[in-house]
């Protein structure tokens, strides 16, 4: 039975089998656990413990067996209550230099494990004695010619078969522990994550100890903070209890030396050491067995550490699943080697969605751009790719800057040649040059926000030359130019022009009397004039609007005390921006009451503003009447986890849109003036409109409150969500819509491959694209099937084809889908977020038989793969998907990855799989990741044959 599969035989407290890299030396010693409960008839039972002492100071337990009968008789009885370090380590020191090199904490740990092993050996010896007794009884009965009792034989035979089956599986597991498995093991079950070296990490832990310790001792409650597990305190304290239990201690505080010992154990590079700690965390009673109840407890602990509340609710079900998988013999417990096998072989479960896995042949398809190039060629290629990506922006900016420079120089020269220059000098020329650029920019700033016009122009040939995706960025750029113009114009007038005019002599002032009056004006008179008052009004309104439009105020990053907190948020931005009405009225008056120009045809302000203002007023008028004509009826309302409100409404007959577009929504019950943009999440082929609204500001918060009041509590048989529909007794609030409006994502169909990246609620514009792609795939397959039925192919057997048949065959409809593949990456922080689009993801996974769409969910609240806190979650995820086809985290058929995706690897693999393809990268989310993706696209365009075009959603 050496190394066999009986209970406790294969579950020592340390590594189970040695690696072939070292040559073991065997050491056998006798030990006897306490025998107070033994039958006196059997006498004292001795146990033979066989150890392997490896060259790398590891102690490997080879076997624990009852001593031979003769040895048992000859050997003197040993009655140590517990094996101590001295009793267990003394023989080792006398036999092997390796034991002398072993540190003290290893000896202490080994002695504790030997004690537990001896206890298990006692149980094993009792089982062995019973089995021997039963076997001997059956032999005696057989010799006497009597049949064995059937009731007793069946259970014995079943247990024997189960134990033998498990022993065979263990031997196979030993043989299967390959080099690749060992490499995966090194990366797995890390208790401390992060890139810091062990020495640097220990320095930080020491500093935390010095800060948190009281009287030289660190309490159990402060242990998580000390080792950097503040976000998973339950897991850290369980780890503390486990390591204390292994040291035969039950303490609530430790000193620095004990902390150092614990730190060495949890940061040990040996996978076997980390696995043993993890096993001991599960094995609370230290009997070497893990029961289903203990598995359930560790599942709940891991779920708590990773903020997976739903997993905790299903812990019992998943514990049963694990026991079913790795305890097929039905013994009711699992051992250490089985846990290791499950953790190391999680990737072998059937076809578990390995992201972007290709054959090695594909790796050589896209290496043309990776060859070494000369510095000149590198610079040339870099410049070429930059121009290719930005030529639309560059030419528009160049024309705009050129026009501003031309207007400034024209006015500058014009006033340089007038008499007023002799009095006011270059102050007046600079002010007038800046004023001319202000007229231009005050006209142009309205064009980028004429959304209906831009949406229409997107579908024309103008989209080939104009960067409509950057309309909001251009709007902001013009605003910055206006700020510069105001500073130059108003600053020169107030600081330079007016003082020089007032200080001028009567002789110099005489030619200017026709402009400023017979008497030389005072400074206050100049400011109080129509020109001065309108100028001050414009400056004040612009200052308010520009300040509240900045990111700090609009995103409420600035925290102000009450009542000034009303100056932050979207409402403040929205209402302050409407001060532009006052600004434009004042601008027209200001331009008509100029001091130095009296001829009406030379007053050009109204000429600049006429067309843009007229176009903008027309757009707002259209929006007003169109929103009233779009009568929508709310069909369904649901409030999902993560403060997300889903509104499903009827689609007006004239409302036609493309996937990726957005619309404005107004709820009069919240505010009769505010309109907010939201991506349309329904597909163009759907008979309804839907949007998903996340609570991010004051308006969305109030919107959720209003609809929550109209929702009814969940009823039996339905989910626990607050819902409302047409059958709801309470009246639903009225909703107005306006749109649709264009966005970068609407042009997705012109790309060969799509990479869609959404952060949190930023996934909404891409859900419509995925649904539209799926609908097109289904329609294409239906048309192909219908076409093959109506128009059978012409074979050689058919010698004659009439003209009618030929015309029908050649004119049969064909749906061409340019987009061959789409990769969707959704990164979110909350498990409940996956409920938002669960139905869509399941539908795509089920109906996309051609694997055109590949979806990847990423949950950042779960620790990355390889972390001990998520090890069981990762293993359970793979197992459940293999068995049931459902991801335990998202509840869908789509795999959920943990931590953040490595987009450099993602783009690299896509470039390898799709050489010479045009790939559209669409992103919606935080600006930080937008910069990273844009940089990566630019980088890969320079070193691969694949062309990446990056687009970011702007509202």
Phi, psi and omega in degrees: 000016182295125180068016185281193190252019176293163180301124176089346183290317184262020184234059174289172183282352183230193185307146185274314181222151185275161177275152179288356183285340182236158180259116183280151171244129186273145178219125179245139180213154180265145178209149180226118173288173182300139185239029182294336183259009180280159173286133180293341181291327183279342184076192182281131179262130177258150181241133176260119181253121180253123183244151170250124177259108186272163181293338182267023176073008177277144177250117184248124179278115182276313182198159173229116186224154171296139180294155179299156184300318181294320180295325181293326181285319185283328186288139176288143181292139178249126186238053174282130177301320180216143173293132180251167178304322182291318182291329182269334186262341183300313178298325182296318181295328181282342187251335190218132175292339179297323180293327179295333180275351182288136181290162185295323182290333176291319179296316179297317180296318181296321180296322178293319180293323179296323177297313178297322180294320178298321178298318179291325179296326177300312179298319180297317182296323177294316178298318181297319179297316180297317181295320179297318180298317180296318180296317180296321179297316180296322179295319179295319178296320179296321180294327180277356179082016180259138177287145178290153177296124183294327182294327181274330184289322186296311179298318180299316180297320180294317179295317179300315181296320180294316180295320179293321178297320180291324178297320178295318179297323179294319178297322177295321179296324177298318181289331184276357181284078188280175179297320179296323177296322178294322178295320177295325181296321181301324182277350187261165175055043175278127178277332179242114180267166177118162184268000181293144174290159184301321181295316179295321180295320180294325177300318179293320178296320177300317179297321177295321178299314180298329181280325188262338186291149175236119181059035177081007181233141178257127182283159178300324181293331181268355181301316179301318179295323184295319183264005175086025178249048184293332183271356178221063187292323180298317180296317181295320181289328174294322176297318177301313181296322181295313182291328175292320180296323179293333178268013179058040181228144173235089186236160177252359178205156183222158176266183186292323179296319178292324176296319179298320179295317178296318181297320179297325181288317184280346176253012180300135180287346181283124177295323180300321179294315180293322178296320180296320178297315180297318179298317181294330176297326180278319183278083187293324183268006173056038178262005179081004180236145174247120179267172181297323179295321179290325175296317179299319182295318180287331175296315179296323179293317178294320179296321178294318180295331183257011176058043179249082186296324182289330179295326178296324181293333183252019184300321181296318179296318182286329175296319177296324179296317179296315180297322179297325184282315188252004172233059182294340179286344179074030179283346176089006179207162175235158183246176186299316182295329179289321177297319179297315180302318181293319181291323184276340185246026181295332182281354182272354180289140193323117167041053186273070165043059173285116189295126172053049178269126183236169173282159181296338181295328182288340184292341182264005186278339191233038184261001184298326183275000184261002180289155180291136180233157180290159180302321180295319180291325177297314179297318180297316180295318180298316179295321181296314180293324179296315179294322180295324181279332191237012187296327179295313180296318185296317183287325178295314179296321180296316179295316181298311179296322179297318179294316178299316180296320179297315180295319180297313181296320180300310180291323179301312180292321181301313181280341175293333182264006178259160183296329184301336178297327181293335180267313187259347176069207184289352177297315182289323179295319179293318180297318182287324175296317178295324179298323181291322177291329177295320177300316180297312185288327175294336175278316184290331186295341179279334186295316181296342180256012171276080193293323180296318180296317180294320178299321178291318181293335177300330183268008179250178180291345178298335180295341179288337186243341183249136182276076183294339178293340183257027184298319180290322177296321178293322176302316179292323179295318178296320178300320177296321178294326177294320178301315179297317180296320179295318180299315180292317184288301183292321181297315180294322179294310187285326186264332189240304185299303185298313178300320181292324178294317182294323183276354182292154179285164180297325181293317178289330182283335187310312180294345183263004182296330180291344178261322188246358179104167183296319180264140180296126185286157173273168180297318180295323179296321179294320181287326181280353177291171181302316180298317182292315182296313180297324178295316179296319179300315180297317182296317181296313180297318178295320180298318179294310183296316182293321181294313182286348177271350179291159185301323184297320180276319183295321181269008179059034176284338176270123180260112181249149177288159177292145001270009184287352179294344177291347180279356178248161179101174184292325180301315180298317177299314185297309184289322180293331179293337178282001170292348180298336178298314178296320182299314183290325176296314179296326180294318179296316179296317179300320180286341180267345184243053182279144179291317192261000179229128180242341180283130186297324183286348175268352177271096194263004184301314182295331179293321177295320191272341190305304185291309181299316180295318178299318179295317182293317178298321177298320179295315180295324177295318178299316180297322181297312182285326182290322179296328177287329181279337178278087180273115181246148178242125180291126181263322182205143176230135177216142178247115185262166173301154182085016179058047178246128180253127178253126179242121177245126187226165178291150181260121178300146183301327183268003182272100179246132185216169176247155176299138181098346180279171181227170178219160177266144182233138175231137176240104182303333180291339178265308178202129181281357185244333189276134173240135182232139181276140176218138178293142177277121183263353174274158180273155179303332180279351179285154180266021179213168174247144177217147175223156175240125185243122176259141181286106181234344183212188184293320182292313180293328177296316179291324178298316179296320180297317181297316182283332176297323179294332181273344181283157178253150179297155182294147178251169181298141179091349179246171179292169181278018182277151170285127184227161173205147176211196184294339180272357181296136182291323181283148180286134179274145180299154179283148182225136176243143179232157177213132180152200359278164179236149186285155177211165181303325186291343182293342181265024184298332187290349181272001182255150177288321183224145179244138168239108184254122183235120179233137176253116178060236180291350177293354177284347188301317181294339185268342177297318178297321179295316180297317178295321179294318176300316180297316178299319179294323178297314181296316180296320180297319179292320178296319180293324178294319179294316179295322181294320180292333177282317184282322185237083180296148181295149181276120180255178181291336182291339180264105187278338184229135177236122180284164185296323181296315179296319179297319179294321180292323181290316183286337182257011182293142185293142178229129177258116182258125179254106183293322182285116183270331181212151176222132179243121183247121178244117181243119182249124181217163182259345188238136180297324181295343180298331183293343177291337185301317186233031182301316181298319181295315182294320178294321180295317179295315181298329182277320188264343182277077183288338181272000180057042177285323183255128178239122186246141180223120175261138179235126179248112186278349179283341179270138180293149187299159180299133183108341177283137182299332181289339179244004184300313181292325178296315180298315179296315180294324178299312180296318182294314182293323179293323179292323183278316189244351179075018182232137177281132185287340183273308183271341184074014180241182177275002182264133181291141175254123175267165183247153183068195182272147176289150175269095188290339175294318176292323180299310180294324179297315181290323177294319178297324179291321183282333184234071178292145178062019179265156175260114188248125176267119179257112183247132185227142174218116181162206185295146182297334184298312181290331177299319178295320180296314181294319179299317179294319180294319178299316179297320181295314182287333175296333182273346184230011177219167180275355179274140181255116178259132175240118186265137177224136177243139179286134176234141177238000000 
